[in-house]
Amino acid sequence: MPLCLPSRGTVPPVKAFLYRIYQRWLRFRPAHLTVGVRAIVVDPEGRICLVRHTYRDGWFLPGGQVKPGESLVAAMARELHEETGISLPENPKRVLGVYSSFAEHRSDHIVVFVLNDWTMEPSRSGEIAEIGFFPPDELPTGTSAATRRRVKEFVTGVPPGHRW
């Protein structure tokens, strides 16, 4: 797309030059598409695992971003172990849904797994302030809206929406 400048010469040449460089940079910058994983980890009493991070307020489903060259299942296993000490079975059996978030000019896509078969060992993640298991109808104050929606979809069996 050509650079359009005001015809009255109100833009100094340096700003016009910098703007052209910026426009070219936009064409070649890496896409801001991200893929993430989250898990609804259910314990034998039917409670759901949530984590509270050290760097933001609220309670969330454990999970995180998929690294380049990493499969969804490998990312889920890594994130769960790092955040909670939970280890997965060889292959998670169920995906609750795939969601998209386009907030703040992002293009995030999140896959939510449901896990009933897992083991847990003590974890010492510097990014997690607290780990808890909560009944689905008694989620703690501060649980994120998206987390509440995913838990409700899981409990009710209502087909998931596609927006995070």
MIDRENNU-461618 format. One record per residue (C-alpha): residue in three letters; x, y, z. Coordinates in steps of 0.25 Angstrom, whole numbers, padded with zeros to 4 digits, always signed. Layout:
N
alaXYZ/...
***
This chain:
164
met+0000+0000+0000/pro+0006+0014-0004/leu+0009+0024+0007/cys-0001+0035+0007/leu+0004+0048+0013/pro-0004+0061+0014/ser-0003+0070+0002/arg+0000+0082+0010/gly+0014+0078+0014/thr+0010+0077+0029/val+0018+0064+0031/pro+0033+0067+0033/pro+0041+0058+0023/val+0048+0051+0035/lys+0034+0046+0040/ala+0030+0042+0026/phe+0042+0034+0024/leu+0040+0027+0038/tyr+0026+0024+0035/arg+0030+0017+0022/ile+0040+0009+0029/tyr+0029+0005+0039/gln+0019+0001+0028/arg+0030-0008+0022/trp+0033-0014+0036/leu+0018-0017+0037/arg+0019-0026+0025/phe+0030-0034+0029/arg+0028-0035+0044/pro+0025-0049+0050/ala+0010-0052+0051/his+0005-0051+0065/leu-0003-0064+0065/thr-0001-0072+0078/val-0006-0085+0082/gly-0008-0089+0096/val-0013-0100+0105/arg-0021-0101+0117/ala-0026-0113+0126/ile-0038-0116+0134/val-0032-0126+0143/val-0042-0133+0151/asp-0039-0140+0165/pro-0046-0153+0170/glu-0056-0144+0178/gly-0060-0136+0165/arg-0052-0124+0169/ile-0045-0115+0158/cys-0030-0111+0159/leu-0028-0096+0158/val-0015-0088+0159/arg-0013-0073+0164/his-0001-0067+0158/thr+0010-0058+0164/tyr+0009-0048+0153/arg-0006-0045+0151/asp-0019-0046+0160/gly-0029-0057+0159/trp-0030-0072+0158/phe-0029-0079+0145/leu-0028-0093+0139/pro-0014-0098+0138/gly-0007-0097+0125/gly+0001-0088+0116/gln+0007-0085+0102/val+0011-0096+0092/lys+0026-0094+0088/pro+0031-0095+0074/gly+0032-0110+0070/glu+0024-0115+0082/ser+0011-0123+0081/leu-0001-0119+0088/val+0000-0131+0097/ala+0015-0129+0100/ala+0012-0114+0103/met+0000-0118+0113/ala+0009-0128+0120/arg+0021-0118+0121/glu+0012-0107+0126/leu+0004-0115+0136/his+0017-0121+0142/glu+0023-0107+0143/glu+0011-0100+0149/thr+0005-0111+0158/gly+0014-0124+0158/ile+0003-0132+0151/ser+0008-0142+0141/leu-0001-0147+0130/pro-0004-0161+0125/glu+0002-0164+0112/asn-0009-0158+0104/pro-0021-0149+0109/lys-0034-0155+0105/arg-0043-0143+0103/val-0042-0129+0098/leu-0053-0119+0103/gly-0052-0109+0092/val-0043-0100+0084/tyr-0045-0085+0086/ser-0041-0072+0080/ser-0037-0059+0087/phe-0035-0046+0078/ala-0034-0036+0090/glu-0023-0026+0089/his-0020-0028+0074/arg-0016-0043+0077/ser-0019-0055+0071/asp-0019-0066+0082/his-0024-0080+0080/ile-0026-0089+0093/val-0028-0104+0093/val-0035-0108+0106/phe-0032-0123+0111/val-0040-0130+0121/leu-0032-0139+0130/asn-0037-0150+0140/asp-0025-0159+0140/trp-0012-0152+0146/thr-0002-0152+0157/met+0003-0141+0165/glu+0016-0138+0172/pro+0021-0125+0180/ser+0023-0113+0171/arg+0032-0101+0173/ser+0028-0092+0161/gly+0033-0077+0163/glu+0021-0073+0155/ile+0010-0080+0163/ala+0006-0074+0176/glu-0005-0084+0180/ile-0011-0097+0174/gly-0025-0102+0179/phe-0035-0112+0176/phe-0050-0106+0176/pro-0064-0112+0174/pro-0069-0107+0161/asp-0080-0099+0168/glu-0071-0093+0178/leu-0060-0086+0170/pro-0052-0076+0178/thr-0054-0061+0177/gly-0046-0056+0166/thr-0047-0067+0157/ser-0046-0062+0143/ala-0059-0061+0134/ala-0053-0070+0123/thr-0049-0080+0134/arg-0063-0080+0139/arg-0069-0082+0125/arg-0060-0094+0122/val-0064-0100+0136/lys-0079-0098+0133/glu-0077-0104+0119/phe-0070-0116+0125/val-0081-0118+0136/thr-0093-0116+0128/gly-0089-0123+0115/val-0093-0110+0108/pro-0085-0110+0095/pro-0074-0100+0096/gly-0074-0086+0090/his-0062-0082+0081/arg-0058-0069+0088/trp-0049-0070+0100/
***
